[in-house]
Amino acid sequence: MSAQNAAVDSLSALRQWYDGHRPSPDEEPNTYVICAGLAILERTRDAFPLSRSE
């Protein structure tokens, strides 16, 4: 998988996750949901570092 494909796939997954936490289609998710998602991503990055080749 190329870096570009990985970025596109990651962005798509993030968009689906974000949209899944909307209270309704025209409302943004609560701030705590986004903060929790970012905290999990940072912990995962630290626990499972990847090189560019992976």
PAVEXKOL-340232 format. One line per 5 residues: number of its first residue (from 0); their letters; for each residue x negated, y negated, z negated of N, C-alpha, C. Coordinates in Angstrom, 2 decimals, m for minus. Example, Ala and Ser with C-alpha at 12.3 -4.5 7.8 and 13.67 -1.06 7.14 Angstrom:
BEGIN
0) AS) m13.19,5.69,m7.80,m12.30,4.50,m7.80,m13.20,3.30,m7.80; m12.85,2.25,m7.08,m13.67,1.06,m7.14,m12.90,m0.03,m7.87
This chain:
BEGIN
0) MSAQN) m0.84,1.17,0.00,0.00,0.00,0.00,m0.90,m1.24,0.00; m0.61,m2.14,0.88,m1.41,m3.37,0.96,m1.00,m4.32,m0.17; m1.87,m5.29,m0.43,m1.59,m6.28,m1.46,m0.32,m7.07,m1.12; m0.12,m7.35,0.14,1.06,m8.10,0.55,2.33,m7.28,0.31; 2.29,m5.99,0.65,3.45,m5.12,0.41,3.73,m5.00,m1.08
5) AAVDS) 2.68,m4.89,m1.88,2.85,m4.79,m3.32,3.48,m6.06,m3.88; 3.05,m7.20,m3.37,3.61,m8.48,m3.82,5.09,m8.59,m3.45; 5.43,m8.19,m2.24,6.83,m8.24,m1.78,7.68,m7.30,m2.62; 7.20,m6.09,m2.85,7.94,m5.12,m3.66,8.11,m5.60,m5.10; 7.06,m6.19,m5.64,7.11,m6.69,m7.01,8.10,m7.84,m7.14
10) LSALR) 8.06,m8.75,m6.19,8.98,m9.88,m6.21,10.43,m9.42,m6.07; 10.65,m8.44,m5.24,11.99,m7.90,m5.06,12.49,m7.27,m6.36; 11.65,m6.49,m7.02,12.03,m5.86,m8.28,12.30,m6.91,m9.35; 11.46,m7.94,m9.40,11.65,m9.01,m10.37,12.95,m9.76,m10.12; 13.25,m10.03,m8.86,14.49,m10.72,m8.52,15.71,m9.88,m8.92
15) QWYDG) 15.67,m8.58,m8.69,16.77,m7.70,m9.08,16.94,m7.70,m10.60; 15.83,m7.61,m11.32,15.88,m7.62,m12.78,16.48,m8.93,m13.28; 16.00,m10.05,m12.75,16.47,m11.37,m13.16,17.96,m11.51,m12.89; 18.39,m11.15,m11.69,19.81,m11.27,m11.33,20.68,m10.35,m12.17; 20.13,m9.22,m12.61,20.88,m8.30,m13.44,21.16,m8.81,m14.84
20) HRPSP) 20.48,m9.88,m15.24,20.68,m10.45,m16.57,21.49,m11.75,m16.53; 22.08,m12.06,m15.42,22.93,m13.25,m15.32,24.28,m12.94,m15.99; 24.78,m13.87,m16.84,26.10,m13.66,m17.43,27.20,m13.64,m16.38; 27.04,m14.43,m15.33,27.95,m14.43,m14.18,27.12,m14.88,m12.97; 27.63,m14.65,m11.78,26.83,m14.96,m10.58,26.33,m16.39,m10.48
25) DEEPN) 27.05,m17.34,m11.06,26.65,m18.74,m10.94,25.92,m19.28,m12.18; 25.58,m18.42,m13.14,24.88,m18.85,m14.34,23.50,m18.22,m14.41; 22.56,m18.96,m15.00,21.21,m18.45,m15.20,21.19,m17.55,m16.44; 20.28,m16.57,m16.50,20.16,m15.73,m17.70,19.72,m16.56,m18.89; 19.98,m16.05,m20.08,19.52,m16.72,m21.29,18.00,m16.77,m21.30
30) TYVIC) 17.46,m17.81,m21.89,16.01,m18.01,m21.92,15.28,m16.85,m22.58; 15.84,m16.29,m23.65,15.15,m15.22,m24.36,14.93,m14.00,m23.47; 15.81,m13.75,m22.53,15.67,m12.61,m21.63,14.42,m12.78,m20.77; 14.22,m13.97,m20.26,13.07,m14.25,m19.42,11.79,m14.16,m20.24; 11.81,m14.72,m21.45,10.63,m14.68,m22.32,10.26,m13.24,m22.66
35) AGLAI) 11.25,m12.42,m22.95,10.99,m11.02,m23.27,10.38,m10.30,m22.06; 10.91,m10.56,m20.89,10.36,m9.94,m19.68,8.92,m10.33,m19.44; 8.60,m11.61,m19.64,7.23,m12.07,m19.46,6.30,m11.46,m20.50; 6.76,m11.34,m21.73,5.94,m10.73,m22.79,5.64,m9.27,m22.46; 6.62,m8.56,m21.95,6.42,m7.15,m21.58,5.42,m7.05,m20.43
40) LERTR) 5.55,m7.93,m19.44,4.61,m7.91,m18.32,3.18,m8.18,m18.77; 3.00,m9.14,m19.68,1.65,m9.44,m20.18,1.07,m8.26,m20.96; 1.88,m7.63,m21.79,1.40,m6.48,m22.57,1.05,m5.31,m21.64; 1.87,m5.10,m20.62,1.60,m4.03,m19.67,0.31,m4.30,m18.91; 0.11,m5.53,m18.50,m1.12,m5.90,m17.78,m2.34,m5.63,m18.65
45) DAFPL) m2.26,m5.98,m19.92,m3.39,m5.77,m20.83,m3.62,m4.29,m21.12; m2.56,m3.52,m21.24,m2.67,m2.10,m21.59,m3.05,m1.23,m20.39; m2.63,m1.64,m19.20,m2.85,m0.84,m18.00,m3.46,m1.70,m16.89; m4.68,m2.15,m17.07,m5.28,m3.02,m16.04,m5.49,m2.26,m14.73; m5.26,m2.96,m13.64,m5.45,m2.38,m12.32,m6.46,m3.20,m11.53
50) SRSE) m7.19,m2.52,m10.70,m8.10,m3.25,m9.81,m7.34,m3.54,m8.51; m7.88,m4.40,m7.68,m7.23,m4.73,m6.42,m7.01,m3.50,m5.54; m7.95,m2.55,m5.60,m7.84,m1.37,m4.75,m6.68,m0.45,m5.17; m6.22,m0.60,m6.40,m5.10,0.24,m6.85,m3.80,m0.40,m6.49
